[in-house]
């Protein structure tokens, strides 16, 4: 949620034309509102305070996209304000609406609402722990909320003293990026206790796990506070094994992702970069160049390793998604909602 960028652009930009890049389906048929395996759900944040966040459903085999699927499936009800992320679990899709302080629970087959989890402060990401419990990270709550997935209620919280971002469950432990205190938080999900923390780089914004069960943490460095870092962490002995430091303090990498084989890392730093987990240094050449587009969101399809990149354009008009094959060749581009920021690959 880059509020300062959005506010500035709202003041100076209200429309602009976008040059088309590469192959595009000009008159794609409307996709079905029924989801199937291999569909791609695009999470469109919308503008802060405007309540125009939305979901788009893309069918790769048809090169067809349907926008506003939540609204269409739920009697034109708006989804919420700043739709941050989504997670698929037990035939449901949990959609986190940050500024609306809620999580919408949807039937994954038809996107009809099954209820809401409310009482949250400013939720960011949801992490299912088991069939009945999930964790929710938060921007302002100074805590991780523990949610009952059966009753859709908050049962307790875990104090964190700051903004928590992405989370990952590895074996019997949860690891959380602590953006305020620049820590990797380590939580026992059985007792819901914070058991340890490890100092990492400034603002750890994203975490992935590789095929060797190592965690990779991408730290943005803040706004010209320090050089960004990519860190490899060994959860077995809770030590940092390697630190890759970006050469420029003005860099602001984010959206760390990993491919289906868990051996190649991807991230956005203006352009899209790819890095093998065995590499001895950061990549210096972009894998996909932005061609003057505003690369904002990134997703790697775990089933075919295709790469989806979201272009927020001016943060006011509807965004564009570019779909590339695993070799980085553009396959398709299509219009979605306002500020596309995340992807969910349905299985």
QUIJO-V56641 format. One record per residue. N is the residue number from 0. RES is the residue in one letter. NEAR is the number of other ideal C-beta (glycine too) atoms within 12 Angstrom. Layout:
n/res/near
N/RES/NEAR
N/RES/NEAR
This chain:
n/res/near
0/X/36
1/X/24
2/X/21
3/X/13
4/X/24
5/X/31
6/X/18
7/X/14
8/X/25
9/X/22
10/X/13
11/X/14
12/X/19
13/X/13
14/X/13
15/X/16
16/X/9
17/X/23
18/X/14
19/X/19
20/X/24
21/X/22
22/X/18
23/X/22
24/X/23
25/X/12
26/X/10
27/X/22
28/X/13
29/X/19
30/X/32
31/X/22
32/X/30
33/X/20
34/X/35
35/X/22
36/X/17
37/X/20
38/X/35
39/X/47
40/X/45
41/X/51
42/X/48
43/X/50
44/X/47
45/X/41
46/X/33
47/X/31
48/X/19
49/X/26
50/X/22
51/X/32
52/X/42
53/X/46
54/X/51
55/X/49
56/X/45
57/X/48
58/X/31
59/X/31
60/X/19
61/X/21
62/X/22
63/X/23
64/X/41
65/X/33
66/X/31
67/X/32
68/X/44
69/X/41
70/X/29
71/X/25
72/X/30
73/X/27
74/X/10
75/X/12
76/X/21
77/X/25
78/X/44
79/X/38
80/X/32
81/X/39
82/X/50
83/X/43
84/X/40
85/X/45
86/X/40
87/X/30
88/X/28
89/X/20
90/X/18
91/X/33
92/X/40
93/X/41
94/X/47
95/X/50
96/X/43
97/X/42
98/X/31
99/X/32
100/X/28
101/X/35
102/X/47
103/X/43
104/X/38
105/X/40
106/X/25
107/X/32
108/X/22
109/X/22
110/X/38
111/X/24
112/X/30
113/X/25
114/X/23
115/X/28
116/X/36
117/X/22
118/X/22
119/X/39
120/X/25
121/X/31
122/X/48
123/X/43
124/X/42
125/X/43
126/X/39
127/X/29
128/X/32
129/X/20
130/X/13
131/X/18
132/X/31
133/X/40
134/X/48
135/X/51
136/X/50
137/X/40
138/X/30
139/X/22
140/X/29
141/X/22
142/X/32
143/X/46
144/X/41
145/X/36
146/X/41
147/X/24
148/X/31
149/X/18
150/X/17
151/X/27
152/X/23
153/X/30
154/X/23
155/X/18
156/X/25
157/X/36
158/X/20
159/X/37
160/X/19
161/X/27
162/X/33
163/X/46
164/X/46
165/X/43
166/X/43
167/X/37
168/X/30
169/X/29
170/X/16
171/X/16
172/X/31
173/X/42
174/X/46
175/X/46
176/X/46
177/X/41
178/X/39
179/X/26
180/X/25
181/X/29
182/X/32
183/X/44
184/X/42
185/X/31
186/X/36
187/X/20
188/X/30
189/X/16
190/X/15
191/X/24
192/X/20
193/X/29
194/X/20
195/X/21
196/X/24
197/X/28
198/X/22
199/X/40
200/X/37
201/X/33
202/X/34
203/X/47
204/X/42
205/X/43
206/X/43
207/X/40
208/X/30
209/X/33
210/X/18
211/X/20
212/X/22
213/X/30
214/X/44
215/X/49
216/X/50
217/X/46
218/X/42
219/X/37
220/X/31
221/X/24
222/X/16
223/X/15
224/X/18
225/X/23
226/X/26
227/X/39
228/X/36
229/X/42
230/X/39
231/X/32
232/X/39
233/X/23
234/X/30
235/X/14
236/X/12
237/X/21
238/X/19
239/X/25
240/X/23
241/X/24
242/X/24
243/X/32
244/X/21
245/X/32
246/X/17
247/X/17
248/X/18
249/X/18
250/X/33
251/X/30
252/X/45
253/X/38
254/X/38
255/X/43
256/X/40
257/X/35
258/X/30
259/X/23
260/X/18
261/X/22
262/X/23
263/X/31
264/X/41
265/X/44
266/X/44
267/X/41
268/X/37
269/X/25
270/X/27
271/X/40
272/X/39
273/X/33
274/X/35
275/X/22
276/X/29
277/X/15
278/X/20
279/X/11
280/X/17
281/X/29
282/X/25
283/X/17
284/X/15
285/X/23
286/X/32
287/X/36
288/X/21
289/X/25
290/X/22
291/X/14
292/X/31
293/X/32
294/X/39
295/X/40
296/X/43
297/X/44
298/X/41
299/X/39
300/X/32
301/X/26
302/X/19
303/X/22
304/X/26
305/X/35
306/X/42
307/X/49
308/X/49
309/X/42
310/X/40
311/X/37
312/X/31
313/X/28
314/X/38
315/X/29
316/X/28
317/X/31
318/X/40
319/X/41
320/X/47
321/X/43
322/X/41
323/X/33
324/X/22
325/X/24
326/X/14
327/X/26
328/X/16
329/X/27
330/X/28
331/X/33
332/X/32
333/X/41
334/X/31
335/X/45
336/X/43
337/X/41
338/X/45
339/X/47
340/X/46
341/X/44
342/X/39
343/X/39
344/X/34
345/X/34
346/X/19
